[in-house]
Amino acid sequence: MTNLGFLSDKNGCAQAGSSDVLSYNRSQKAVLRIVGVQRNENLAQEFILLQNQGHLRVKLRGHILMSECALDDGSVEESLQVLKDDEYVPPGLFVLVSTGSGMPHWGKTKDGTYVFHTYLGMARPFWNNCPGAIHILCPHHSYCERSTEVFAMR
């Protein structure tokens, strides 16, 4: 494994709270990172906390949360969730991805920090059944057919 210059645990996961984690990706403009995971047998208390640690706003749609068990046993359908919200998260702000159901909305924490609440719509705890690391995958490129023809004029 390549040493990328930040602290990691035995699974190669970056340690939250390390100043090196923030400095590693300063060259990237939009970085959505997992900053907290609460696995729980109670659906209402299970969530993943994300933060935009980049310099630009990040669109949530298309990001994938994937458990390590998707890589280990190939159970991709049971080990990943796609975020479908057409919401942009400004730099420094948070996203609370709850496992249960609800209506996506912006809210404030007790200290006044804005948080976007989104829901996976699951009927039972999800991350509690997926041991190991959780990864976030982001869209790097999107392609869409043009709805009208474009002509080059000389």
VOGU-3710 file (C-alpha; in Angstrom, 3 decimals, decimal comma):
1> mtnlgflsdk> 0,000/0,000/0,000  1,289/3,450/-0,902  1,918/5,890/1,921  -0,144/8,946/1,007  1,094/11,037/3,896  -1,825/10,714/6,294  -2,552/8,599/9,329  -4,485/5,409/8,742  -5,782/2,528/10,812  -5,032/-1,163/10,262
11> ngcaqagssd> -7,583/-1,272/7,383  -5,945/1,665/5,576  -8,769/4,050/6,546  -7,898/7,683/7,177  -8,187/8,703/10,799  -10,827/11,374/11,378  -9,497/14,479/13,063  -5,999/14,199/11,616  -4,746/17,502/10,209  -2,900/15,532/7,534
21> vlsynrsqka> -6,198/14,214/6,175  -7,275/17,764/5,346  -3,949/18,787/3,823  -3,737/15,698/1,580  -6,546/16,803/-0,728  -6,168/20,583/-0,678  -5,461/20,526/-4,411  -8,885/19,002/-5,080  -11,702/21,513/-5,389  -14,651/19,331/-4,286
31> vlrivgvqrn> -14,142/16,637/-1,662  -16,993/14,878/0,118  -15,666/12,754/2,993  -17,104/10,412/5,597  -16,473/12,009/9,002  -18,702/9,787/11,142  -20,525/6,453/11,087  -23,058/5,295/13,643  -24,001/1,664/13,173  -26,986/0,704/15,270
41> enlaqefill> -29,619/-2,014/15,572  -32,200/0,785/15,908  -33,028/2,072/12,414  -33,781/5,584/13,691  -30,287/5,916/15,205  -28,194/4,609/12,305  -26,510/7,202/10,075  -23,410/8,308/8,183  -22,116/11,872/8,484  -20,432/13,425/5,435
51> qnqghlrvkl> -18,618/16,748/5,113  -17,630/18,770/2,074  -13,954/19,360/2,856  -13,210/20,930/-0,515  -13,294/24,497/-1,782  -16,331/24,197/-4,083  -19,889/23,061/-3,552  -20,560/19,368/-4,209  -23,644/17,852/-5,831  -24,820/14,806/-3,847
61> rghilmseca> -26,516/12,992/-6,738  -24,462/10,017/-7,905  -22,274/9,571/-4,829  -22,195/5,974/-3,612  -21,727/4,715/-0,058  -20,247/1,221/-0,198  -19,397/-1,224/2,558  -16,193/-3,237/2,484  -18,275/-6,442/2,255  -19,161/-5,478/-1,342
71> lddgsveesl> -15,493/-6,004/-2,192  -14,976/-9,056/0,014  -17,924/-11,235/-0,963  -19,269/-9,527/-4,082  -22,646/-8,718/-2,514  -22,857/-5,365/-4,277  -26,671/-5,112/-4,155  -26,705/-5,525/-0,383  -23,611/-3,443/0,325  -24,022/-0,097/-1,402
81> qvlkddeyvp> -26,401/2,843/-1,499  -26,615/5,599/-4,109  -27,413/9,176/-3,067  -30,133/10,553/-5,359  -30,634/14,089/-4,028  -30,179/16,960/-6,488  -28,731/19,067/-3,697  -25,492/21,039/-3,603  -23,463/21,093/-0,372  -21,358/24,233/0,170
91> pglfvlvstg> -17,749/23,935/1,397  -17,422/23,018/5,065  -21,041/21,911/5,516  -22,363/18,492/6,470  -24,743/15,814/5,167  -26,470/13,428/7,578  -27,397/10,252/5,663  -29,992/8,430/7,779  -30,772/4,811/7,005  -34,528/5,141/7,614
101> sgmphwgktk> -37,216/7,142/5,820  -37,942/10,860/5,820  -38,097/13,999/3,697  -34,745/15,528/2,705  -34,250/18,984/4,234  -31,709/21,501/5,506  -31,486/21,967/9,270  -29,215/23,458/11,916  -27,273/21,815/14,704  -27,275/23,179/18,262
111> dgtyvfhtyl> -24,192/25,252/17,443  -25,819/26,763/14,321  -24,023/24,691/11,673  -26,128/23,854/8,614  -26,681/20,148/7,862  -28,500/18,568/4,945  -30,583/15,589/6,113  -31,163/12,861/3,540  -32,625/9,376/3,875  -31,926/5,997/2,289
121> gmarpfwnnc> -35,492/4,772/2,847  -34,485/1,401/4,267  -36,915/-0,680/6,368  -34,173/-2,178/8,558  -30,679/-1,196/9,741  -28,197/-1,374/6,882  -24,661/-0,474/8,010  -24,978/-2,501/11,223  -25,041/-5,643/9,036  -21,990/-4,593/6,994
131> pgaihilcph> -18,805/-4,819/9,069  -15,588/-3,153/8,036  -14,799/0,080/6,294  -17,349/2,199/4,440  -16,201/3,950/1,271  -17,617/6,933/-0,564  -17,353/6,875/-4,344  -17,908/10,054/-6,300  -18,812/10,695/-9,932  -15,728/11,751/-11,882
141> hsycerstev> -17,385/12,352/-15,207  -20,902/12,363/-16,633  -21,959/12,164/-20,255  -25,374/13,119/-21,565  -26,677/13,167/-25,133  -27,502/16,655/-26,359  -31,170/17,315/-26,884  -30,559/19,545/-29,933  -28,094/19,239/-32,748  -25,060/21,498/-32,777
151> famr> -23,654/22,731/-36,100  -20,206/24,205/-36,565  -20,239/27,308/-38,765  -17,188/28,518/-40,668
//
